[in-house]
């Protein structure tokens, strides 16, 4: 069978725009004499549509578009994801569905059986699951149609399973000879390796070639990498689509030979994921340009570099907002970065405004020592000025905080947390350094002084981050064990870390939940990010 994988970047809710892109790619399949063109999960609505599914007429609009697409099909078929009306009662109103379109009609529909409701997923909130799945016929070949999670539950691959039913085994036992899986599988570090191993094992176990078409693009916090695959009946890759970009791949399962699957460094994947997520977030929200504060530190330097990779230098504006505590070296580094990147750069001092505000507060603060209040005034002044520029020029303000700072609350609400998107809020500080060094692998883009100097918020004389935090290598180890792996303080301390430090960091994490709830959306690139996949109560006393 000659299969075309149309790895497209859809926009949630843009049913007409998605439909037009689907039809355009279908004609590419015709030109390549494909037997079938395969599109991702919920390609018509975009993924995840969430509460748009509850809006009056939304599902009907996508069904109307599905019929329009069906009408253009000839002998070359389409396999496509859409939202159907569930006909099961009692039950939810919608179904996450896949359709086989051919010869001007909707020939077959199958519904997703396994509905994830963990981490970032909440499909069980909206969709009624299928309780069975049977093969169908395409050009005299018996095929199985599955959707994303349906292939993530094989008992021989997963030591612990979430579901009792294995749709792939059922389809294989019922006579399916080729398996199609349309997917919207969000990316995080390590996901590619697990996905490939799982699909390879599944193909070899069932003796079925697998055509896996994954969504690509950024949708809010989630980044989809594409990386679509076709595997032969031995589990060998015979076709591979690009990662983090749209692609169109054609392969004949009868004649194709195994190919060497390509691999890239984690830093390269992170760079591509974050630039894609940033670019799509802005464009899909209607913005063309971005603004950010350039402190001369490594976090803002990395965000500026990623923004340029996403938007181009002509669409990025960096602003330094020095106070009396800012070092001359920080200003020099910020300017050098801006020159290296070719972006607009301005300096907007806050010293006079800070003096005015502290003078106004003096009658109330009289007799009290300076503390975090004065530090936060500086951060909030910067946020105020950056938001004013954002409003005036219609550009999106990018927040520059990293995951380590966000975890322990080393950030200021309505100050450095201001922004419409937090680009690196899922990057631990140690990973920030790794990515910065990777960016500089062929020459200095981020000034080396920025990478080498001790990190500091520069909100009081001689301040460094390690005045109040352990070294970032230690901090990130504690945070990963506590937030990602769910370990208890004693288990973390068993690594050789002082348990008092561990308990202090955990205390900071727990008391900072209210800050994170008010943070800008962040791009998810690890297995456990702050955001929609982590639902911790604000008012709680858990350990």
C-alpha positions in Angstrom: 0.0 0.0 0.0 1.3 3.4 -0.9 0.8 5.6 2.2 1.3 9.4 2.5 1.7 10.9 5.9 0.5 14.5 6.0 2.2 15.8 9.2 0.4 19.1 9.4 0.3 22.0 11.9 -3.3 22.8 12.8 -4.8 25.7 14.7 -7.3 24.9 17.4 -10.8 26.0 16.4 -9.9 27.1 12.9 -12.0 24.5 11.2 -12.1 26.1 7.8 -8.3 26.8 7.8 -7.6 23.3 8.9 -10.0 21.9 6.2 -8.2 23.9 3.5 -4.8 22.6 4.6 -6.1 19.0 4.6 -7.5 19.3 1.1 -4.3 20.9 -0.1 -2.3 18.0 1.3 -4.8 15.5 -0.1 -4.0 16.8 -3.6 -0.3 16.3 -2.9 -1.2 12.7 -2.2 -3.0 12.4 -5.5 0.0 13.8 -7.3 2.2 11.2 -5.7 -0.2 8.3 -6.6 -0.8 7.5 -3.0 -3.5 5.0 -2.0 -4.3 6.9 1.2 -3.3 10.2 2.8 -3.2 10.0 6.6 -3.7 13.1 8.8 -3.3 13.5 12.6 -5.7 13.1 15.5 -8.5 15.7 15.6 -7.0 17.4 12.6 -10.2 19.2 11.8 -10.7 20.8 15.2 -7.1 21.1 16.3 -5.8 19.4 19.4 -6.7 19.7 22.2 -10.0 21.5 21.6 -11.1 21.2 25.2 -14.2 23.3 26.1 -14.6 24.4 22.4 -16.3 21.0 22.1 -19.1 22.3 24.4 -19.8 25.4 22.3 -23.0 25.3 20.4 -22.4 24.3 16.8 -18.7 23.5 17.1 -19.0 19.8 16.5 -21.5 20.3 13.7 -19.1 22.7 12.0 -16.4 20.1 12.0 -18.8 17.5 10.7 -19.8 19.7 7.9 -16.2 20.2 7.0 -15.6 16.5 7.1 -18.4 16.0 4.6 -16.8 18.7 2.3 -13.5 16.9 2.5 -15.1 13.5 1.7 -16.7 15.0 -1.4 -13.2 15.8 -3.0 -11.9 12.2 -2.5 -11.5 9.9 -5.4 -10.0 6.4 -5.3 -7.2 7.8 -3.2 -8.5 7.6 0.4 -8.1 9.8 3.4 -7.7 8.7 7.1 -8.4 11.7 9.3 -9.2 12.7 12.9 -12.4 14.6 13.8 -14.9 15.1 16.6 -18.0 13.1 16.2 -21.3 13.1 18.0 -21.5 10.2 20.4 -24.6 8.1 19.9 -24.2 6.2 23.2 -26.5 7.0 26.0 -26.0 7.5 28.8 -22.7 9.0 28.0 -20.8 12.1 26.9 -21.9 14.0 23.8 -18.7 13.7 21.8 -16.4 11.1 20.5 -12.7 11.4 19.4 -13.0 9.7 16.0 -11.2 8.7 12.9 -12.8 8.5 9.5 -11.9 6.6 6.3 -13.0 8.8 3.3 -13.0 7.5 -0.2 -14.9 7.9 -3.5 -16.8 11.0 -2.3 -18.2 9.6 0.9 -17.5 8.7 4.5 -16.9 5.0 4.4 -16.0 4.1 7.9 -15.8 5.7 11.4 -14.0 4.4 14.4 -13.9 6.0 17.9 -11.0 6.2 20.2 -11.1 3.5 22.9 -8.5 4.6 25.4 -9.0 8.2 26.7 -6.1 9.6 28.7 -7.0 11.6 31.8 -3.5 12.1 33.3 -0.9 14.8 33.2 -2.0 17.3 30.5 -4.8 15.1 29.2 -8.5 15.3 30.1 -10.2 13.5 27.2 -12.5 11.6 29.5 -14.1 14.9 30.4 -15.4 15.3 26.8 -15.4 12.0 24.9 -17.3 8.7 25.2 -14.8 5.9 24.7 -15.4 3.0 22.2 -15.9 -0.4 23.8 -14.7 -2.2 20.7 -12.8 -1.7 17.5 -13.1 -3.8 14.4 -11.0 -3.8 11.2 -12.2 -2.3 7.9 -11.2 -2.7 4.3 -9.3 -0.3 2.1 -8.5 -1.4 -1.5 -8.9 -5.1 -0.6 -6.6 -4.8 2.4 -7.9 -5.3 5.9 -6.7 -2.4 8.1 -7.0 -1.3 11.7 -7.8 2.3 12.6 -6.6 3.6 16.0 -6.1 6.9 17.6 -3.0 7.9 19.7 -3.5 6.4 23.2 -5.0 3.2 21.6 -1.4 2.0 20.9 0.0 3.0 24.3 -1.3 0.0 26.3 0.5 -3.2 25.2 0.8 -5.6 28.0 4.2 -6.9 26.7 5.8 -3.4 26.6 4.4 -1.6 29.6 5.0 -3.1 33.1 2.1 -1.1 34.5 -1.0 -0.4 32.4 -3.8 2.1 32.8 -6.4 0.2 30.8 -7.7 -3.4 30.6 -8.4 -3.3 26.9 -5.7 -3.5 24.2 -7.2 -2.3 20.9 -4.2 -3.3 18.8 -4.3 -6.9 19.9 -8.1 -7.0 19.3 -7.6 -5.7 15.7 -4.7 -8.1 15.0 -6.8 -11.0 16.3 -9.7 -9.9 14.1 -7.5 -10.0 10.9 -6.1 -6.5 10.5 -2.9 -6.6 8.4 -1.9 -2.9 8.5 -2.3 -0.6 11.5 -2.9 3.1 11.2 -2.5 5.3 14.2 -3.4 9.0 14.0 -1.9 10.9 16.9 -1.6 14.1 18.8 1.2 13.1 21.1 2.8 16.0 22.9 6.6 16.1 23.1 8.9 16.2 26.0 12.5 15.1 26.4 12.8 11.4 26.0 9.5 11.0 24.3 10.9 10.1 20.8 12.9 7.1 22.2 9.9 5.7 24.1 7.5 6.2 21.2 9.8 4.5 18.7 10.6 1.5 20.9 6.9 1.0 21.7 5.8 1.2 18.0 8.7 -1.1 16.9 7.8 -3.7 19.5 4.1 -3.5 18.6 4.8 -4.0 14.9 7.1 -7.0 15.5 4.6 -8.5 18.0 1.6 -8.3 15.7 3.4 -8.7 12.4 1.6 -5.6 11.1 3.2 -2.6 9.4 2.3 0.5 11.4 1.7 3.9 9.8 1.9 6.5 12.6 1.0 10.1 11.8 1.6 12.6 14.5 0.6 16.3 14.9 3.2 19.0 14.7 3.1 22.5 16.1 2.6 24.4 19.3 -0.8 24.7 20.9 -0.7 26.8 24.1 1.6 25.0 26.5 1.9 21.9 24.4 4.4 21.3 21.7 3.9 18.5 19.2 7.0 17.2 17.4 5.5 15.3 14.5 8.3 12.7 14.0 5.8 10.5 12.1 6.9 7.0 11.3 6.1 4.0 9.1 7.4 0.7 10.3 7.4 -2.6 8.5 6.1 -5.9 10.0 9.5 -6.5 11.7 9.4 -3.2 13.5 12.0 -1.6 11.2 11.5 2.1 10.3 10.9 2.4 6.5 9.8 6.1 6.5 10.4 9.0 8.9 9.0 12.5 8.8 10.9 15.5 10.1 10.7 16.7 13.7 9.3 20.0 14.8 8.1 21.0 11.3 5.4 20.2 8.8 6.3 17.3 6.4 4.8 15.1 3.8 6.2 11.6 3.5 5.2 8.9 0.9 6.2 5.3 1.3 5.1 2.0 -0.4 5.0 -0.7 2.2 5.4 -3.4 -0.4 8.8 -2.2 -1.6 10.3 0.0 1.0 13.5 -1.0 2.8 14.5 -0.2 6.3 16.2 3.1 6.8 18.5 4.4 9.6 16.4 6.4 12.0 17.9 9.8 12.5 18.8 11.1 16.0 19.8 14.5 17.3 21.2 15.9 20.6 18.7 16.8 23.3 19.8 20.4 23.1 18.9 20.6 19.4 15.5 19.1 20.2 15.0 21.6 23.0 16.0 24.5 20.7 13.6 23.4 17.9 10.8 22.7 20.3 11.0 26.0 22.1 11.3 28.1 18.9 8.4 26.2 17.4 6.3 26.7 20.5 7.1 30.4 20.7 6.5 31.0 17.0 3.1 29.2 17.0 2.0 30.8 20.3 2.5 34.2 18.9 1.1 33.6 15.4 -1.9 31.7 16.6 -2.7 34.4 19.2 -2.4 37.1 16.5 1.0 38.6 17.5 3.8 39.3 15.1 6.6 40.6 17.4 7.9 40.1 20.9 9.5 42.2 23.6 11.6 41.2 26.6 13.7 42.6 29.3 17.4 42.0 28.9 19.1 41.9 32.3 22.5 40.8 31.1 21.8 37.4 32.7 21.7 34.0 31.1 17.9 33.5 31.3 17.0 36.6 29.3 19.9 36.0 26.9 18.6 32.5 26.2 15.0 33.7 25.7 16.1 36.5 23.4 18.1 33.9 21.3 15.1 31.6 21.1 12.8 34.5 20.2 15.0 35.4 17.3 15.1 31.8 16.2 11.3 31.8 16.3 10.4 35.2 14.9 13.5 36.7 13.2 15.6 39.5 14.6 13.4 42.2 13.1 10.5 41.1 15.3 12.3 41.0 18.7 12.9 44.1 20.9 15.2 43.9 23.9 15.1 46.5 26.7 17.5 46.9 29.6 16.1 48.5 32.7 19.0 49.2 35.0 18.8 50.2 38.6 21.5 51.6 40.9 22.4 48.0 41.7 22.9 46.9 38.1 26.5 46.3 37.2 28.1 47.9 34.2 29.0 44.4 33.1 25.4 43.4 32.9 24.6 46.3 30.6 27.7 45.6 28.5 26.6 41.9 28.1 23.0 42.8 27.3 24.1 45.2 24.5 26.6 42.7 23.2 23.9 40.0 23.0 21.5 42.4 21.2 24.3 43.2 18.7 25.1 39.5 18.1 21.4 38.8 17.5 20.8 41.9 15.4 17.7 43.0 17.4 16.5 46.4 18.5 17.9 47.4 21.9 17.0 50.2 24.2 18.0 51.2 27.8 15.3 52.5 30.1 16.7 53.2 33.6 14.4 52.7 36.6 16.6 54.6 39.2 14.6 57.8 39.3 11.2 56.0 39.4 12.5 53.8 42.2 13.6 56.8 44.2 10.2 58.5 43.7 8.3 55.4 44.9 10.5 54.8 47.9 10.2 58.5 48.9 6.4 58.2 48.7 6.5 55.1 50.9 9.0 56.5 53.4 6.3 57.7 55.9 4.9 54.2 56.1 8.3 52.4 55.9 10.1 54.8 58.3 12.1 52.9 60.9 11.9 49.6 59.1 14.9 47.9 57.6 15.1 47.4 53.8 14.1 44.0 52.7 12.3 42.1 49.9 9.8 44.9 49.6 12.3 47.3 48.1 13.7 44.5 45.9 10.2 43.7 44.5 9.5 47.4 43.8 12.4 47.3 41.3 11.1 44.1 39.7 7.5 45.5 39.5 8.7 48.8 38.0 10.4 46.8 35.3 7.2 44.8 34.7 5.2 48.1 34.5 7.5 49.6 31.9 7.7 46.5 29.8 3.9 46.1 29.9 3.5 49.7 28.8 5.8 49.1 25.8 3.9 45.9 25.0 0.6 47.8 25.0 1.9 50.7 23.0 3.5 48.7 20.3 1.3 45.7 20.2 4.0 43.1 20.9 3.9 40.2 23.2 6.0 40.4 26.4 8.0 37.3 27.0 8.7 36.3 30.6 12.2 35.0 31.1 12.1 33.0 34.4 13.3 29.3 34.5 11.8 26.3 36.1 14.2 26.3 39.1 13.2 29.9 40.0 9.5 29.2 39.5 9.7 26.1 41.6 11.0 27.9 44.7 9.3 31.2 44.2 12.5 33.1 43.3 10.5 35.5 41.2 8.2 38.4 41.6 4.5 38.5 40.9 3.6 41.4 38.6 7.3 42.0 38.2 9.7 39.7 36.3 6.7 37.2 36.0 4.9 39.7 33.8 4.3 38.5 30.3 2.1 36.6 27.9 4.3 33.6 27.5 7.0 32.1 29.7 9.4 30.6 27.2 11.8 28.7 29.5 9.6 28.1 32.6 10.1 24.3 32.1 13.9 24.5 31.8 15.8 23.8 35.0 18.7 26.3 35.5 21.3 23.6 34.8 19.6 22.9 31.4 19.5 26.6 30.7 23.3 26.6 30.9 23.6 23.4 28.7 21.3 24.9 26.0 23.2 28.2 26.1 26.5 26.4 25.6 25.0 24.4 22.7 23.8 27.6 21.0 27.4 28.9 21.2 28.9 25.6 19.9 30.0 27.3 16.6 30.8 30.7 17.9 29.7 33.3 20.5 26.1 34.3 20.3 25.3 34.6 24.0 28.3 36.4 25.5 30.6 34.0 27.3 30.7 36.4 30.3 26.9 35.9 30.7 27.4 32.1 30.9 30.4 32.2 33.2 29.5 34.8 35.8 27.5 33.9 39.0 23.8 34.4 38.5 22.2 37.4 40.3 18.9 39.2 40.3 20.9 42.4 41.1 18.3 43.8 43.4 20.7 44.7 46.2 24.5 45.2 46.4 26.6 42.2 45.8 23.7 39.8 45.5 24.0 36.3 44.0 21.4 33.6 43.7 23.4 31.3 46.0 22.9 33.8 48.8 19.5 32.2 49.4 19.6 29.0 47.3 21.9 25.9 47.2 24.0 25.5 44.0 21.8 24.9 41.0 23.1 21.4 40.5 21.9 20.5 44.0 18.7 22.5 43.7 17.7 20.9 40.4 18.4 17.4 41.7 16.1 18.1 44.7 13.4 19.6 42.4 13.5 16.8 39.9 13.2 14.1 42.6 10.3 16.0 44.4 8.3 17.4 41.5 8.9 14.9 38.7 9.5 11.6 40.6 7.4 12.3 43.7 10.0 11.3 46.2 9.8 12.0 49.9 12.4 14.2 51.7 14.2 11.2 53.2 14.5 9.5 49.9 16.0 12.6 48.3 18.4 13.2 51.2 19.6 9.6 50.7 21.5 10.9 47.6 23.9 12.6 50.0 22.1 15.9 50.3 21.6 17.6 53.7 18.0 16.7 54.7 17.6 20.2 56.2 18.3 21.7 52.8 15.9 19.3 51.1 13.1 20.1 53.5 13.8 23.9 53.1 13.5 23.6 49.3 10.3 21.5 49.5 8.9 24.2 51.8 9.7 26.8 49.3 8.1 24.8 46.5 4.9 24.2 48.5 4.4 27.8 49.6 5.0 29.2 46.1 2.0 27.4 44.5 0.0 30.7 44.5 2.7 32.4 42.4 2.7 29.6 39.8 -1.0 29.7 39.5 -0.7 33.3 38.3 2.3 32.8 36.0 2.1 33.2 32.3 1.6 30.0 30.3 4.9 28.1 29.8 6.1 25.7 27.1 6.2 22.1 28.3 9.4 20.3 27.4 9.8 17.9 30.4 7.7 15.0 31.6 6.3 17.1 34.4 5.9 20.8 33.9 4.2 23.5 36.0 0.9 24.2 34.3 -2.1 22.2 33.2 -0.5 18.9 34.0 0.2 19.6 37.7 -2.8 20.3 39.7 -1.8 21.1 43.3 -4.1 23.0 45.6 -2.9 26.4 46.7 -4.3 26.2 50.2 -2.8 22.9 51.5 -0.4 21.5 53.9 0.8 18.4 52.0 4.5 17.3 52.3 
